[in-house]
Amino acid sequence: MLAAVAGTILALPRLEAAWRRWAVRSLPAEDLLPSGDIEPAGEPLLLRRSATRDTVPPTYVGAGWPSLLGPSGNCTSPEQGLDWTWDASGPPEKWRLSIGEGYSSPVVQGSRVILFHRVAEREVVDCLDAETGVTVWSHSWPATYQCPFNHSSGPYSAPVLQHDRVYAIGAAGRLACLELEDGSEIWHRDVHRDFQVELEVWPVSASPVIDDDLLIANVGGRKSKAGIVAFDTRTGETAWTATEDGMSCATPCLATIHGKRFLFVWTADALVSLDPRNDGVYWRIPFAAKNYEAAHGTSPLVVDDLVLLSGYQIGNLCLRILPDGGYEELWRDKRELLDSQYKNLLHVDGHVCGFSMIRKSLRCLDLETGVLKWRWRSRITNGSTIGVDGHYLIVGEKGRLAAVDMTPEGIQELAMTTRPLLKGPIMAYPALNNGLLYVRNDEELLCVDLRKSRDKVGRHSEDASVP
């Protein structure tokens, strides 16, 4: 029996590769990329150093980047006044560090960057000085999970910051609450043991979310009816459990719609709508890929009363939330329009923009109708996007950085690096705080300086004063 299960698991990557080959062959001609568009990324760029630059900090700083999806949960930042004049050689580098493996995204609050990675046989939470990368404190525990596929062995989930605390959940299910000031442990839980979690394909990968004093995670405890669990942030005690669903890689989403609080969790099996304050399930819509290895890795996008799911090997589902808390289905499709995987969706003026995994292009759809408005083929074929300062930053999975303008009418490239900033693949999302962009791969953490230089600001001011 065990041999049969092991054989099935080991065969999944081969099935996945075969499915991709079939999917690409099935694409219409207009979605096929010319061979020149998929060029080798090349060796990483050597960015010019900015340690001695005299810079002007951006405005509207303070929200930080406290979780995977940023301060507002939609991969946007309120900061203004960044430098958008860099060219193909890239913006300057503030600092970089050699780090351990993992896909966990960095998070930032104030002067502190939290990096969650695996160094040798330990999972490590490092607190770094945001300006210098110098280690402030470090906290670790044994790393026991070994990925059976050609991927990192974690950790995968991004930490979450709230007030003076850090919450992190490792690949083997250890959930820890630490003091942001010095890294001392306040409490921890063994999620796999406590909720009888049986790994189906992936370990805990989705990042948790915080609603007031509750930390909520999709842990996949089917046997214990703890597919979704809420923990008391102060003590770590279980506040409630709900569903028998397995875990996915998609981070849950919180929203207030029609004056009512919602928690949307795209589990391994379905989109589940709950009351985040208790275990009340409003409704559940089965929506999952047939290939279980294609774990859902893109979080739901919530815009006003609309909720959109987009996933690899499953396609899209768009709902409107009704005043009574129910829903109506607006549209769905079978991967014809968009199939996002592990990358975020972004709302742009009533439209959704995101990368297609199979079509290897950035696409824009009308959110209410699903009508395709445009597609953008470039040297970045998949990536994560941040909306800030009236523009958009794209960190490609192969390491390139681009700055673009996006509207429902089209996209304009402002700049794109000729080569990657870091060696790919870059699976972690970037984080932005105080004009500094943090990007990591399995080997390095890079801090990119997007602040304006003071002399450049001074020249612009002088030019503006000339009659």
JOFEN-V35696 format. One record per residue. PSI is psi in degrees with one decimal (NA if undefined). Layout:
psi=PSI
psi=PSI
This chain:
psi=-49.6
psi=-38.3
psi=-38.9
psi=-43.0
psi=-45.2
psi=-40.2
psi=-39.0
psi=-44.3
psi=-44.6
psi=-24.4
psi=-16.2
psi=-44.1
psi=-35.0
psi=-40.0
psi=-39.9
psi=-47.5
psi=-41.4
psi=-40.3
psi=-41.7
psi=-43.0
psi=-42.4
psi=-43.0
psi=-42.1
psi=-41.2
psi=-26.2
psi=-5.9
psi=145.4
psi=161.0
psi=-36.5
psi=-14.8
psi=-3.8
psi=132.3
psi=134.4
psi=148.1
psi=-28.8
psi=-16.8
psi=-18.7
psi=77.6
psi=155.0
psi=140.3
psi=-30.1
psi=178.2
psi=148.2
psi=148.9
psi=150.2
psi=100.0
psi=149.4
psi=144.4
psi=147.0
psi=14.9
psi=-32.3
psi=5.0
psi=139.7
psi=108.6
psi=162.6
psi=121.2
psi=149.6
psi=168.1
psi=168.6
psi=38.4
psi=149.8
psi=-26.0
psi=-25.8
psi=-162.0
psi=76.0
psi=-4.1
psi=176.5
psi=-43.4
psi=15.9
psi=-176.2
psi=-25.8
psi=2.8
psi=17.1
psi=19.5
psi=38.6
psi=155.7
psi=142.2
psi=-2.8
psi=146.9
psi=154.7
psi=31.8
psi=165.7
psi=117.3
psi=17.9
psi=4.6
psi=159.7
psi=-156.9
psi=-16.5
psi=-7.3
psi=161.3
psi=167.2
psi=156.4
psi=131.6
psi=-50.0
psi=164.6
psi=152.6
psi=146.2
psi=131.0
psi=179.5
psi=-173.2
psi=174.4
psi=162.3
psi=7.0
psi=130.7
psi=144.4
psi=151.5
psi=155.4
psi=140.2
psi=119.4
psi=-124.7
psi=14.0
psi=132.7
psi=132.7
psi=122.8
psi=128.1
psi=115.6
psi=172.7
psi=122.6
psi=112.5
psi=-120.1
psi=32.2
psi=142.4
psi=128.7
psi=129.2
psi=112.6
psi=135.8
psi=123.5
psi=151.1
psi=126.8
psi=-28.8
psi=-26.3
psi=-20.7
psi=3.2
psi=136.5
psi=127.4
psi=-46.0
psi=166.4
psi=138.5
psi=137.1
psi=166.5
psi=163.9
psi=140.0
psi=117.9
psi=-16.2
psi=136.3
psi=118.6
psi=128.5
psi=-4.6
psi=-178.7
psi=61.0
psi=169.3
psi=154.1
psi=18.9
psi=-177.0
psi=160.4
psi=-39.2
psi=137.5
psi=142.4
psi=165.6
psi=136.3
psi=135.3
psi=120.9
psi=-114.5
psi=25.8
psi=152.6
psi=131.6
psi=128.1
psi=139.6
psi=124.5
psi=173.6
psi=-26.9
psi=6.2
psi=9.2
psi=120.4
psi=120.5
psi=144.3
psi=122.2
psi=154.9
psi=128.8
psi=-29.3
psi=-46.5
psi=0.5
psi=4.2
psi=143.3
psi=132.8
psi=-44.5
psi=163.9
psi=157.3
psi=149.5
psi=94.8
psi=-42.6
psi=-44.8
psi=-47.5
psi=-29.8
psi=17.5
psi=47.1
psi=126.9
psi=121.6
psi=127.3
psi=-48.5
psi=-54.4
psi=153.5
psi=-170.9
psi=119.5
psi=-30.7
psi=141.8
psi=144.1
psi=167.0
psi=159.0
psi=129.8
psi=99.4
psi=-106.7
psi=20.1
psi=131.5
psi=121.5
psi=133.0
psi=148.0
psi=97.3
psi=-16.2
psi=33.5
psi=79.5
psi=-48.7
psi=-35.5
psi=11.4
psi=43.9
psi=51.0
psi=-38.3
psi=132.9
psi=138.2
psi=131.3
psi=144.4
psi=121.1
psi=-25.3
psi=-36.2
psi=-19.8
psi=-1.8
psi=150.8
psi=124.1
psi=-42.4
psi=160.3
psi=154.1
psi=147.9
psi=162.7
psi=23.7
psi=152.7
psi=173.9
psi=149.8
psi=-172.2
psi=7.8
psi=124.8
psi=134.0
psi=164.5
psi=134.5
psi=144.0
psi=153.1
psi=118.4
psi=130.3
psi=35.5
psi=9.1
psi=140.3
psi=133.2
psi=146.6
psi=121.2
psi=122.9
psi=119.0
psi=97.7
psi=-171.9
psi=-15.4
psi=-27.1
psi=164.8
psi=121.2
psi=131.1
psi=125.4
psi=164.3
psi=115.4
psi=-14.1
psi=-12.8
psi=-167.7
psi=19.9
psi=117.9
psi=118.1
psi=-49.3
psi=167.0
psi=128.1
psi=112.6
psi=127.9
psi=98.4
psi=149.4
psi=150.1
psi=-34.9
psi=111.8
psi=-19.8
psi=-23.8
psi=59.9
psi=135.8
psi=124.2
psi=8.4
psi=128.4
psi=151.4
psi=144.5
psi=124.0
psi=122.7
psi=112.4
psi=-114.3
psi=16.5
psi=142.3
psi=126.8
psi=134.0
psi=141.2
psi=126.9
psi=151.5
psi=131.2
psi=10.5
psi=-31.4
psi=-142.9
psi=150.7
psi=125.5
psi=130.4
psi=153.7
psi=127.7
psi=128.4
psi=160.1
psi=-27.0
psi=2.6
psi=-10.2
psi=-163.3
psi=159.5
psi=141.8
psi=126.1
psi=-45.5
psi=160.2
psi=157.9
psi=161.9
psi=68.8
psi=9.9
psi=-28.9
psi=-48.0
psi=142.5
psi=83.9
psi=145.2
psi=118.7
psi=-2.9
psi=159.2
psi=157.8
psi=146.8
psi=135.7
psi=127.9
psi=98.6
psi=57.7
psi=8.4
psi=163.0
psi=133.4
psi=133.5
psi=164.3
psi=139.7
psi=125.8
psi=-44.7
psi=-42.3
psi=-10.1
psi=50.3
psi=155.6
psi=133.4
psi=150.8
psi=124.7
psi=146.2
psi=124.7
psi=-38.1
psi=-27.5
psi=-21.2
psi=7.2
psi=130.5
psi=123.2
psi=-40.5
psi=162.6
psi=146.8
psi=113.1
psi=130.9
psi=-174.4
psi=-10.9
psi=111.4
psi=-10.7
psi=144.2
psi=174.7
psi=146.4
psi=139.4
psi=131.2
psi=123.8
psi=140.2
psi=31.5
psi=3.3
psi=-172.4
psi=135.3
psi=134.8
psi=123.4
psi=111.4
psi=152.8
psi=-26.5
psi=3.7
psi=-8.5
psi=153.9
psi=134.1
psi=151.2
psi=129.5
psi=162.3
psi=133.6
psi=134.5
psi=170.3
psi=-17.9
psi=-23.3
psi=-170.1
psi=141.1
psi=125.3
psi=122.6
psi=-40.7
psi=151.2
psi=133.5
psi=143.7
psi=-30.7
psi=169.3
psi=153.2
psi=-36.5
psi=156.2
psi=135.0
psi=168.5
psi=146.3
psi=102.1
psi=-25.2
psi=147.8
psi=151.7
psi=165.1
psi=145.5
psi=131.0
psi=131.5
psi=39.1
psi=6.2
psi=131.5
psi=127.2
psi=123.6
psi=137.8
psi=154.6
psi=-153.1
psi=0.7
psi=-30.8
psi=152.6
psi=123.5
psi=133.9
psi=115.6
psi=133.6
psi=110.4
psi=15.9
psi=151.4
psi=140.9
psi=145.4
psi=-36.4
psi=-32.8
psi=-40.7
psi=-40.4
psi=-41.7
psi=-41.0
psi=-37.9
psi=-41.9
psi=-41.8
psi=-38.7
psi=-25.9
psi=-12.1
psi=126.3
psi=NA
